[in-house]
């Protein structure tokens, strides 16, 4: 069995608009889902970094424990179940309530799913920061929230950037599972094209190449940004050491 590249070229010419339509929605879902998931992760990662102090009032302690427990439950559920199952369950569960279309539901699902992973990424980034920095912030009168937002979180994001970028690359591929709720991303279009021409090998070969191209471009761009951040971090360290 071999790939007939003449057939490949013929499929591309005939169905280019369908492939491009699928690529558009794949990139859109991956970008928006990663961005929204990052915002969710920032909030939940910050919440999970909250410490319960012995000086807190009983109600404050109870509230902190409840919020932390809720975030842990959310992360546990969305990291422990497949996004395909989440998509079908959430879409049909809330459709009578919101009367939403599959694309809106898909954006919600990929954002919530990514948010669970981002929360753990941000949490690990926060834990990588020297605890002495938080103590130093307290010593100059900064509140926990001020310390987290202005000192700890920027460093945590920078340290966790490789993992954050990896989530975007993963989402480019994982959008394919959203075809179960009829979202016309790249995989959905591929299934439709292959079902009409019965050239499964050549059609899926084209799609594999497109996914590989998209993930390569994304990885190259993210690696470039990461190197820029490393250079900036090294310059800052040299400045601190010189003083």
Secondary structure as UniProt FT lines:
FT   HELIX           5..48
FT   TURN            54..55
FT   HELIX           58..80
FT   HELIX           83..98
FT   HELIX           102..127
FT   HELIX           131..139
FT   TURN            140..141
FT   HELIX           144..147
FT   HELIX           148..152
FT   HELIX           153..174
FT   HELIX           175..181
FT   HELIX           186..197
FT   HELIX           200..242
//
